[in-house]
Amino acid sequence: MFGSSAAVAATSLLAVCSHFPLALAQESSSSNAVVVDGTSFALNGDNFSYRFHVDNATGDLITDHYGGSVSGAVPSPQEPAVNGWVGMPGRVRREFPDQGRGDFRIPAIRIRQSEGYTVSDLQYQSHTVSNGKAALPGLPATFGDADDVTTLVIHLHDNYSSIAADLSYSVFPKYDAVVRSVNVTNKGEGNITLEALSSLSVDLPFEDLDMISLRGDWAREANRQRRKIDYGVQGFESNTGYSSHFHNPFLALVHPSTTESQGEAWGFSLVYTGSFAVNVEKGSQGLTRATIGLNPNRLSWNLGADETFTSPECVSIYSKDGIGGMSRSYHRLYRNHLIKSKFATSDRPALLNSWEGVYFNFNESSMYTLAEGAADLGIHLFVMDDGWYGDEYPRLSDNAGLGDWTPNPDRFPNGLKPLVDNVTNLTAEGTSDNLRFGIWVEPEMVNANSTLYHEHPDWILHAGDYPRTERRNQLVLNVALPEVQDFIIDFMTNLLNSADITYIKWDNNRGMHETPSPSNDHAYMLGLYRVFDTLTSRFPDILWEGCASGGGRFDPGVLQYFPQIWTSDNTDGVDRVTIQFGTSLAYPPSAMGAHISAVPNHQTGRTVPVEFRAHVAMMGGSFGLELDPAHMADEEREAVPELLALAERILPVVLKGDLYRLRLPEESQWPAAQFISEDGSQAVLFYFQVSPNVNHAAPWVRLQGLDPEAEYSVDGNATYSGSTLMNMGLQYTFDTDYGSKVVFLERQ
Ligand code: DGJ
């Protein structure tokens, strides 16, 4: 423990940390990110401290502090009175709450032993500290070298059952991030079943917190939900096999007074694409516990002798600068230490995607005409979406073809190459750049109307004789099976080698049901990650985009492999403001795909000006069009080159800059956001008016994050100081509803 005083040999559970040393023993060579004194542990970032210690009497890990920076001695918490029904374990802040020994709150782990009982008693045994961070076997994970991250691993052991657990804490000090994961090993002879395992569990000493999460459904993803945490357990989860549209694997805890720009926020983001569960419990003792990890309802994992199970990791970020500060740390961390693609922060080509323009109605020649239209507008990447494949069962609608990844011979009598060659010979108007070609796939799915289904009915997810229910006329391949993984890897390799394809949109359009066992869900994910890892390593020059009916898999697991994700199938400019602002709570705007589509919008029937649609789409890292240029009104088409030029100009700031959500769409009809480049020399303000504004002053929008002393030119016109722009702001008026403005600022 910290300190050498004899009094430190505390028998009391909570007296330990009153004796904090002035000089701390540092096991971390490069920084004080992890500091260990005996069996007391301090994790430190630029703006946070996290402390816990081993209770000498029980071997339990007791949390002392997780929040803003502390140093030196810290006061000892008052020992809770133990009386009545609940003993000490149910009253204290525990790092890794187990089950069955009197902590009646939500556990982080539940193991069913071969004898049937679910009690466990995981006690501290030893620890290690190392610079850097090891990869997680088979799972996506944040990465960094010795200068970026330091890792503490606490080894726990249950002496009554031969079960061991390793808790891993990796600290990225610059990002105020602690990344947690757990390994559970069966060191006994018999089989055990892992019934629940949270990647992270945290007990905060507050009983008046709010929780923030992202909820939604198809075409209305990532709606920010903030609610007061009440007594008892509340939470959200995905049972769909995927992270899902319904809830995102992300939670923030904040004080009621915390806002976008002020106050404390704790974020928890699970690096996982499968079913997950988040539980938050305000207990009788005035503590709030949160757990986040695999969904126990879809786990039930058998662990044989000497086998180890590794949980996904959870990234926690502490912010003293409100919810916006938390988001900015996530954005920076995920851009630099999660997304592996070389395109993570590099300029993405403006694209035209065929889906909303032609849906399934095309052939080789009309697809080429669409690409010509794109080239004429100055587009750099043409993407052919669904409908290009299926020989015996051609994909003319969503009723057939999935699984048969051969070009439809009627549409492409000589395969894809002639179209790809012709498209990549086009040049983007106003440039000498050749167009690039991208293509859509949905590799995890199969239609009953397909050759694949008839040849491999056993590859489909199924539970005995229960009917294999279809959604969107399709079934799910069991990607847990190595032969299915190999099938996907092989056909994707052939496809990518068949023509000059440099972009893939990887879709997934239904939830999983009729699975052979609950544990199949996680096995599927391990299989999928193997496929993603193999293909993205084999084809590092491909720009990969994730998609699952829009944002059904907008999660950090996918981002490890794919630098961008199609944010939503809802392309309505106004709805997109809410969806993109919500998504930005945890995910960098660089990762969002956002397109200008036709009006009236196909999802909402709303008509908004092309400038508004474009300005909203420019807030995403992958900007483009999703319409048939031949059907654009003349004035829309004429506006496109200038909009493309603007998008290109501001893209580096959007891709790499810091985002400030100045006004939220759920709170104001003038939502606004601002990006600042990494070096602070450039900023971009996005400002919208959603409804008409009659007889009401246009509000001032106050900028954030600028240098108060510096001078900034605003759109090359006026020049104002940073303090003026932040304390007074700018004011814009719009003649009508759906007004929008993109303002470019440069430090002088
Ligand atoms: C769902 C996707 O989200 C859409 O963008 C489109 O690719 C369709 N699938 C194609 O079937």
Boltz pocket constraint, residues with backbone or C-beta under 6 A from the ligand:
constraints:
  - pocket:
      binder: B
      contacts: [[A, 355], [A, 385], [A, 386], [A, 440], [A, 507], [A, 509], [A, 547], [A, 548], [A, 549], [A, 550], [A, 566], [A, 568], [A, 569]]
      max_distance: 6.0
